[in-house]
Amino acid sequence: MGTSPEPPVPAATMITWVFEGDSCILVAKIVNGKHYSILSDYPGVPFAAYDDAGVAEWSCELDIYGKVRKLGNCLLLVMVRS
C-alpha cells in the first residue's frame, strides 16, 4: 500500500528569517505572529534584537576575537551568527 503524505507544518511553528537585499545580513525574525527587528554591526554580525514594542529581547557583545563577552536575554532569539 502507498504511504500517506505527511501532515502540513502548522503556521504557528514556522520561523521566517528576513535578510537584507543582496546579502546574508539578518534584519528580522517572524515567529508565531511576533516580529523582531535585528540589529547588526558593520560586518553583519547580529548584536541586538527588539520586539514590536521596542523592548530589547536579545543582545550579544563579542570581544575582539569573536567570543561572547556579554549575553543578554538568553532566549535563543538569534541563533544565526556569522
C-alpha positions as CSV (number, residue, x, y, z in Angstrom):
1,M,0.0,0.0,0.0
2,G,1.1,3.6,-0.5
3,T,2.3,5.9,2.2
4,S,0.1,8.8,3.3
5,P,1.6,12.3,2.9
6,E,2.9,14.0,6.0
7,P,0.5,16.5,7.5
8,P,1.4,20.1,6.8
9,V,3.5,22.0,9.3
10,P,1.3,24.4,11.3
11,A,2.0,28.0,10.5
12,A,2.4,28.8,14.2
13,T,5.5,26.7,14.4
14,M,7.2,28.2,11.4
15,I,10.0,30.7,11.7
16,T,10.7,33.3,8.9
17,W,14.1,34.9,8.7
18,V,14.4,38.2,6.8
19,F,17.7,39.2,5.2
20,E,18.9,42.5,3.8
21,G,18.7,42.8,0.0
22,D,21.6,41.1,-1.8
23,S,23.5,40.0,1.4
24,C,23.4,37.5,4.2
25,I,22.8,40.2,6.9
26,L,19.9,39.2,9.1
27,V,17.4,42.0,9.7
28,A,14.3,40.4,11.2
29,K,12.6,37.3,12.5
30,I,8.9,36.5,12.4
31,V,7.7,33.7,14.6
32,N,4.2,33.0,15.9
33,G,2.9,36.3,14.6
34,K,5.6,38.3,16.5
35,H,8.1,40.4,14.7
36,Y,11.6,41.1,15.9
37,S,14.0,43.7,14.4
38,I,17.6,42.5,14.4
39,L,20.5,45.0,14.5
40,S,23.9,44.0,13.1
41,D,27.3,45.6,13.2
42,Y,29.2,46.7,10.1
43,P,30.4,43.2,9.1
44,G,26.8,41.9,9.6
45,V,27.1,40.1,12.9
46,P,23.8,40.4,14.9
47,F,24.2,42.2,18.3
48,A,20.6,43.1,19.4
49,A,17.0,42.2,18.7
50,Y,13.9,44.2,19.6
51,D,10.2,43.3,19.6
52,D,7.3,45.3,18.0
53,A,7.1,47.5,21.1
54,G,10.8,48.3,21.0
55,V,11.7,46.2,24.0
56,A,15.2,44.6,23.9
57,E,14.6,40.9,23.6
58,W,18.2,39.7,22.9
59,S,21.7,41.2,22.9
60,C,25.2,39.9,22.5
61,E,28.6,41.6,22.9
62,L,31.7,40.0,21.4
63,D,35.3,40.5,22.2
64,I,37.9,41.3,19.5
65,Y,38.3,37.5,18.8
66,G,34.6,36.9,18.2
67,K,34.0,35.2,21.5
68,V,30.9,36.1,23.5
69,R,31.7,38.7,26.2
70,K,28.2,39.6,27.4
71,L,24.9,37.8,26.5
72,G,21.6,39.5,27.5
73,N,18.2,37.8,27.5
74,C,19.3,34.2,26.5
75,L,16.1,33.5,24.6
76,L,17.9,31.9,21.6
77,L,16.1,34.6,19.6
78,V,19.0,34.9,17.2
79,M,20.6,31.6,16.6
80,V,22.3,32.6,13.4
81,R,25.7,34.2,13.7
82,S,28.3,34.9,11.1
